[in-house]
Amino acid sequence: MDVQPSSQQLTQVPPNTSINTAMGKASSADNSAAVELQPLDTDEAAGRVERSKWLLASADPPPPWQQLFSSIKESVLPHPNTKQHNRPNRLLTFLQSLFPVLKWGKNYKASMFKSDFLAGLTLASLCIPQSIGYANLAKMDPQYGLYTSVVPPLIYAVMGSSREIAIGPVAVVSLLLSAMVSKVVDPSADPTAYRMTIFTVTFFTGAFQALFGIFRLGFLVDFLSHAAIVGFMGGAAIVIGLQQLKGLLGITHFTSKTDVVSVLSAVVKALGQQWYPLNSVLGCSFLIFILITRFIGQRNKKLFWVAATAPLLSVIVSTLIVYLSNAEKHGIKIVKHLKGGLNPSSLHQLDLGGQHVGEAAKIGLICALIALTEAIAVGRSFASMKGYHLDGNKEMVAMGVMNLVGSLTSCYTATGSFSRTAVNYSAGCETVVSNIVMSVTVLICLLLFTKLLYYTPLAILASIILSALPGLIDLNEGYNIWKVDKLDFMVCIAAFFGVLFGSVEIGLLVAVVMSFGKVIVISIKPSTEVVGRVPGTDIFCNIMQYPIANKLSGVLITRITSATFCFANASFIRERILKIVEDENNIEEVAKGRLYVLILDMTNVMNIDTSGIHALGEVHKKLNARGLQLAVVNPKWQVITKMKAAKLIDKIGAEWVFLSIGDAVEASVRLKMNGLNSIVFN
């Protein structure tokens, strides 16, 4: 017999005709107080007892260390096929799990390469100017942005499982690095130490990401709720945009702070001194051009390549204009020297024993969470469009390894970019080979064409970054959050203004604290609901949500809605249950009856601690003092195990632990009728 009680708002129990019969008899007894107890159907009673034995005889759950070991094993080695027990096949399975390219590479075809090749070239045309711009945002030399678009995509292509995601530097992570590392080391005073700290942060970022994946700690990413991410991204987009005013206006001296007040004050101060309007004219002209091409690409999906190639075309045209007109002599700020060649080793630049290693680890943890949040959200969005599943833990391992290797090859933190992934998807990519094509194209640019970028104006890089920011500000989603959950909207707004008027760290801290505060409030004050039976059915549901549901005379059914019964909410749940019992007793007394049984539905409770056990014991003790019986319904595996270990089952009585509400009601009605008949006979 397969019994699976539902944990939803409606609890379906197996049809039980004896409940209807018994309740009818109980009602009759209420009216005449002279009905003799008739025996319930012996088969039904035997079945109820048997189901209770199944629940009480369940084996102990595996210990925590065994669960942890199993989760680690599953993250790196999926369950082997029953037909493949030999060691070579198990080794192949492990390698395919760690390097998905070994699995999908066997079925790769030439026709797929054609699509990936064109998508990769399109991706590179967008990636090259964006990488240079994001390196400037991170206060790194331009070549480091290009380096970050070479090695990490190659590593991800071997270890990642997303087919569409485009790997490289992104705006938000670049802003995080510049805002937080600049407080540790001044990039203008000591650029070498700043660069070493950036590489060290990237090393810690990769280490944390890999550990999150290996130990299946993906839930840590959820510390930043969806609402917090929406607010943080919106605030970060505005901060990034304000930072670009330096390049767009040709300002030489600019503030290192990121809050809106400091940035606008620096702009006003600079405008009162020396600035170069030609930078604004050039930057704004190409910004308008890029935005127009993006509008064309959005209106006509077949012309997506127009928007994708517009940034690179802007760089080429603006560079030619500056070169032919000697505009740099008239105040146009240019990139100047851009070092080319292969990624140099940065192993000797990792400062793992320096004085700032603690700060680097802290920044690395924050960057790891933000980068993973963006990458996994992007990867899963496009995976759902293509109809395949993306394993978050394996993605974390892939991201971690690529950033670890990147930190050793002069790269700073890389992750999945939404804008470039959208271009990759629209270009018709089939696999991550498009990332390889993009990486090789950027490498060719580093080897052959870096000298041609000498005259690239900084205003163009600022305009390219500005053109990518509207995608980070999601007003529609903010409005939806407001409509659905006002408390979530407060978290969103707090993160937004925290970034905008405080700093990136303050915005993150506010978002995390408020998200945790919401969880704590819900945990401390969970709801307990009175459950009734829908007439003509064996469905038990909340009588407040479904007024048609009827309470059973002499029997009170209460459900705990919290997933945990612990120290944070044990006292509250205990007091709520006793208050409900007291109120129900008063109602029953007015109706010239009495309450016999409290049925406590614990279907939703996934775990319980010693405080919860103690509170449940107090409830039973106080009910027992009032002459009431406590019945427990469907305690989960961890819960029933701890209740048995604490001898609570012995106190309640094994015969009062049931698998379903229907079984509990049947036993409660029998107890009630026994009580009524004893009154009649006396």
Long-range contacts (C-beta under 8 A, 24 or more apart in sequence): 1-47, 1-51, 3-51, 3-54, 3-659, 3-660, 5-603, 5-633, 5-634, 5-659, 5-660, 5-661, 6-603, 7-603, 7-604, 9-541, 9-542, 9-545, 10-539, 10-540, 10-541, 11-531, 11-539, 11-540, 11-541, 11-559, 11-601, 11-603, 11-660, 11-661, 12-538, 12-539, 13-538, 13-539, 13-540, 13-660, 13-661, 13-662, 13-663, 14-538, 14-660, 14-662, 15-538, 16-44, 16-538, 16-662, 16-663, 16-665, 16-666, 17-41, 17-44, 18-44, 18-45, 18-666, 19-538, 19-662, 19-665, 19-666, 19-669, 22-666, 22-669, 22-670, 22-673, 23-552, 23-553, 23-669, 25-669, 25-673, 26-553, 26-554, 26-669, 26-672, 26-673, 26-676, 27-553, 29-673, 29-676, 29-677, 29-680, 30-553, 30-593, 30-676, 33-676, 33-679, 33-680, 34-680, 35-676, 35-677, 35-680, 36-677, 36-680, 37-673, 37-674, 37-676, 37-677, 40-666, 40-670, 44-666, 45-666, 48-658, 48-663, 48-666, 48-667, 49-655, 51-658, 51-659, 51-660, 51-663, 52-654, 52-655, 52-657, 52-658, 52-659, 52-663, 54-659, 55-634, 55-635, 55-640, 55-657, 55-658, 55-659, 56-640, 56-644, 56-649, 56-654, 56-657, 58-637, 58-640, 58-641, 60-641, 61-637, 61-638, 61-641, 68-215, 71-215, 71-216, 72-214, 72-215, 72-216, 74-216, 75-213, 75-214, 75-215, 75-216, 75-393, 75-394, 75-397, 76-214, 76-397, 97-394, 98-159, 98-397, 99-158, 99-159, 100-159, 100-160, 100-161, 100-394, 101-157, 101-158, 101-159, 101-432, 104-431, 108-431, 108-433, 112-430, 112-431, 112-433, 113-433, 115-427, 115-428, 115-429, 115-430, 116-429, 116-430, 116-431, 116-433, 116-434, 116-436, 116-437, 117-433, 117-434, 117-437, 118-427, 118-428, 119-424, 119-427, 119-428, 119-429, 119-434, 119-437, 120-429, 120-433, 120-434, 120-435, 120-436, 120-437, 120-438, 120-440, 120-441, 121-437, 121-438, 121-441, 122-305, 122-308, 122-309, 122-423, 122-424, 122-427, 123-166, 123-308, 123-420, 123-423, 123-424, 123-427, 123-429, 123-434, 123-435, 123-437, 123-438, 124-437, 124-438, 124-441, 124-442, 124-445, 125-308, 125-309, 125-311, 125-312, 126-308, 126-309, 126-311, 126-312, 126-419, 126-420, 126-423, 127-166, 127-168, 127-420, 127-438, 127-442, 128-312, 128-315, 128-441, 128-442, 128-445, 129-311, 129-312, 129-314, 129-315, 129-460, 129-461, 129-464, 130-168, 130-169, 130-311, 130-417, 130-419, 130-420, 130-464, 130-465, 130-468, 131-168, 131-169, 131-442, 132-335, 132-338, 132-453, 132-456, 132-461, 133-461, 133-462, 133-464, 133-465, 134-169, 134-170, 134-171, 134-174, 134-465, 135-169, 135-174, 135-412, 136-247, 136-458, 136-461, 137-171, 137-174, 137-175, 137-178, 137-240, 137-243, 137-244, 137-465, 138-169, 138-174, 138-175, 138-177, 138-178, 138-198, 138-412, 139-177, 139-178, 139-182, 139-187, 139-194, 140-195, 140-198, 140-412, 141-338, 141-339, 142-335, 142-338, 142-453, 143-338, 143-339, 143-340, 143-446, 143-450, 144-195, 144-410, 144-411, 144-412, 145-169, 146-442, 146-445, 146-446, 147-343, 147-409, 147-410, 147-411, 147-446, 148-406, 148-411, 148-412, 148-413, 148-414, 149-414, 149-438, 149-439, 149-442, 150-343, 150-411, 150-439, 150-442, 150-443, 150-446, 151-343, 151-402, 151-405, 151-406, 151-409, 151-411, 151-439, 152-402, 152-403, 152-405, 152-406, 152-411, 152-414, 153-402, 153-414, 153-435, 153-436, 153-438, 153-439, 154-435, 154-436, 154-439, 155-398, 155-401, 155-402, 155-405, 155-406, 156-398, 156-399, 156-402, 156-432, 156-435, 157-432, 157-433, 157-435, 157-436, 157-439, 159-397, 159-398, 159-401, 159-402, 160-395, 160-398, 160-399, 160-402, 160-432, 161-390, 161-391, 161-394, 161-395, 161-398, 162-379, 162-382, 162-383, 162-390, 162-395, 162-416, 162-432, 163-382, 163-383, 163-386, 163-388, 163-429, 163-430, 163-431, 163-432, 164-379, 164-382, 164-383, 164-386, 164-421, 164-424, 164-425, 164-429, 165-375, 165-378, 165-379, 165-382, 165-416, 165-421, 165-424, 165-432, 165-435, 166-416, 166-417, 166-420, 166-421, 166-423, 166-424, 166-434, 166-435, 166-438, 167-402, 167-414, 167-415, 167-416, 167-417, 167-435, 168-414, 168-417, 168-420, 169-412, 169-413, 169-414, 169-417, 170-371, 170-374, 170-414, 170-415, 170-416, 170-417, 171-236, 171-237, 171-240, 171-465, 171-468, 171-469, 171-472, 172-233, 172-236, 172-240, 172-370, 172-374, 172-472, 173-367, 173-370, 173-371, 173-374, 173-413, 173-414, 173-415, 174-412, 175-236, 175-239, 175-240, 175-243, 175-258, 175-504, 176-363, 176-366, 176-367, 176-370, 176-504, 177-201, 177-363, 177-367, 177-412, 177-413, 179-258, 179-503, 179-504, 179-505, 180-363, 180-366, 180-504, 180-505, 181-363, 182-256, 184-356, 184-359, 184-360, 184-363, 185-356, 186-256, 193-351, 195-349, 196-349, 196-350, 196-351, 196-354, 197-351, 197-356, 197-359, 197-360, 198-412, 199-346, 199-349, 199-350, 199-351, 199-407, 199-410, 199-412, 200-350, 200-351, 200-352, 200-354, 200-356, 200-357, 200-360, 200-364, 200-407, 201-360, 201-363, 201-364, 201-367, 201-412, 201-413, 202-364, 202-367, 202-403, 202-406, 202-407, 202-411, 202-412, 202-413, 203-350, 203-352, 203-364, 203-403, 203-404, 203-407, 203-408, 204-360, 204-361, 204-363, 204-364, 204-365, 204-368, 205-364, 205-365, 205-367, 205-368, 205-371, 205-403, 205-407, 205-413, 206-368, 206-399, 206-400, 206-401, 206-402, 206-403, 206-404, 206-405, 206-406, 206-407, 207-364, 207-400, 207-404, 208-364, 208-365, 208-368, 208-400, 209-368, 209-371, 209-372, 209-396, 209-397, 209-399, 209-400, 209-403, 210-396, 210-397, 210-399, 210-400, 210-401, 210-404, 211-400, 212-368, 212-372, 212-393, 212-396, 212-400, 213-392, 213-393, 213-394, 213-395, 213-396, 213-397, 213-398, 213-399, 213-400, 214-393, 214-397, 216-393, 218-376, 218-392, 218-393, 218-396, 220-369, 221-369, 221-372, 221-373, 221-376, 221-392, 223-369, 223-512, 223-515, 223-516, 224-369, 224-370, 224-373, 224-508, 224-511, 224-512, 224-515, 225-488, 225-491, 225-511, 225-515, 225-518, 226-481, 226-488, 227-481, 227-485, 227-488, 227-489, 227-491, 227-492, 227-495, 227-515, 228-491, 228-492, 228-495, 228-511, 228-512, 228-514, 228-515, 229-373, 229-377, 229-495, 229-511, 230-474, 230-477, 230-478, 230-481, 230-492, 230-495, 231-478, 231-491, 231-492, 231-493, 231-494, 231-495, 231-496, 231-499, 231-507, 231-511, 232-495, 232-496, 232-499, 232-507, 232-508, 232-511, 233-472, 233-473, 233-474, 234-472, 234-473, 234-474, 234-478, 234-496, 235-495, 235-496, 235-497, 235-498, 235-499, 235-500, 235-507, 236-472, 236-499, 236-504, 236-507, 237-469, 237-470, 237-472, 237-473, 238-469, 238-473, 238-499, 238-500, 239-263, 239-499, 239-500, 239-504, 240-465, 240-469, 240-472, 241-465, 241-466, 241-469, 242-267, 244-462, 244-463, 244-465, 244-466, 245-462, 246-462, 247-279, 247-283, 247-333, 247-458, 247-459, 247-461, 247-462, 248-279, 248-280, 248-283, 248-284, 248-459, 248-462, 248-463, 248-466, 249-275, 249-276, 249-279, 249-280, 250-275, 250-276, 250-277, 250-278, 250-279, 250-280, 250-331, 250-332, 250-333, 250-458, 250-459, 251-275, 257-503, 258-499, 258-503, 258-504, 259-500, 259-501, 259-502, 259-503, 260-500, 260-501, 261-501, 276-330, 276-331, 276-332, 276-333, 278-327, 278-330, 278-331, 278-332, 279-331, 279-332, 279-333, 279-457, 279-458, 279-459, 280-459, 282-318, 282-321, 282-327, 282-332, 282-457, 282-459, 282-460, 283-457, 283-459, 283-460, 283-462, 283-463, 284-463, 286-314, 286-317, 286-318, 286-459, 286-460, 286-463, 287-463, 287-466, 287-467, 289-314, 290-314, 290-463, 290-464, 290-467, 291-467, 294-467, 301-426, 304-423, 304-426, 304-427, 305-427, 307-423, 308-423, 308-426, 308-427, 311-464, 311-467, 314-460, 314-463, 314-464, 315-453, 315-456, 315-460, 315-464, 318-456, 318-457, 318-459, 318-460, 319-452, 319-453, 319-455, 319-456, 319-457, 319-460, 322-455, 322-456, 322-457, 323-455, 327-457, 328-455, 332-457, 332-459, 333-457, 333-458, 333-459, 334-454, 334-455, 334-456, 334-457, 334-458, 335-453, 335-454, 335-455, 335-456, 335-457, 335-458, 335-461, 336-454, 337-454, 338-450, 338-451, 338-453, 338-454, 339-450, 340-446, 340-447, 340-448, 340-449, 340-450, 340-451, 341-446, 341-447, 342-443, 342-446, 342-447, 343-409, 343-410, 343-411, 344-409, 344-410, 345-408, 345-409, 345-410, 346-407, 346-408, 346-409, 346-410, 346-411, 347-408, 350-407, 350-408, 366-505, 366-508, 367-413, 368-400, 370-508, 371-399, 371-403, 371-413, 371-414, 371-415, 372-396, 372-399, 372-415, 374-415, 374-416, 374-418, 375-399, 375-415, 375-416, 376-416, 378-416, 378-417, 378-418, 378-421, 379-416, 379-421, 382-421, 382-425, 385-425, 418-471, 419-468, 419-471, 487-518, 488-518, 490-514, 491-515, 491-518, 520-568, 523-562, 523-564, 523-566, 523-568, 523-569, 524-568, 524-569, 524-572, 525-569, 525-572, 526-560, 526-561, 526-562, 526-569, 526-572, 526-573, 527-561, 527-562, 528-558, 528-559, 528-560, 528-561, 528-573, 528-576, 528-577, 528-580, 529-558, 529-559, 529-561, 530-556, 530-557, 530-558, 530-559, 530-580, 530-584, 531-557, 531-558, 531-559, 531-601, 531-661, 532-557, 533-665, 538-662, 540-601, 540-661, 552-665, 552-668, 552-669, 553-588, 553-591, 553-593, 553-672, 554-588, 554-593, 554-594, 554-595, 554-596, 554-597, 554-668, 554-669, 554-672, 555-595, 555-596, 555-597, 555-599, 555-665, 555-668, 555-669, 555-672, 556-580, 556-581, 556-584, 556-595, 556-597, 556-598, 556-599, 557-599, 557-601, 557-661, 557-664, 557-665, 558-598, 558-599, 558-600, 558-601, 559-600, 559-601, 559-603, 559-604, 560-600, 560-601, 560-602, 560-604, 560-605, 561-604, 562-604, 562-605, 563-604, 563-605, 563-606, 563-607, 564-605, 564-606, 564-607, 564-608, 564-609, 564-612, 565-602, 565-605, 565-607, 565-608, 565-609, 565-612, 565-615, 565-616, 565-639, 566-607, 566-608, 566-609, 566-611, 566-612, 567-609, 567-611, 567-612, 570-609, 570-611, 570-612, 570-614, 570-615, 571-615, 573-612, 573-615, 574-615, 574-616, 574-618, 574-619, 577-619, 578-619, 578-622, 581-623, 581-626, 581-628, 585-626, 595-628, 596-628, 596-629, 596-668, 596-671, 596-672, 596-675, 597-628, 597-629, 597-630, 597-631, 597-664, 597-667, 597-668, 597-671, 597-672, 598-623, 598-628, 598-629, 598-630, 598-631, 599-631, 599-633, 599-661, 599-664, 599-665, 599-668, 600-630, 600-631, 600-632, 600-633, 601-633, 601-634, 601-661, 602-632, 602-633, 602-634, 602-635, 602-636, 602-639, 603-633, 603-634, 603-636, 605-635, 605-636, 605-639, 606-636, 606-638, 606-639, 607-636, 607-638, 607-639, 608-638, 608-639, 608-642, 608-643, 609-642, 610-646, 613-642, 613-643, 613-646, 613-648, 616-643, 616-648, 617-646, 617-648, 617-651, 620-648, 620-651, 620-652, 629-656, 629-668, 629-671, 630-656, 631-656, 631-657, 631-658, 631-664, 631-667, 631-668, 632-656, 632-657, 632-658, 633-658, 633-659, 633-660, 633-661, 633-663, 633-664, 634-658, 634-659, 634-660
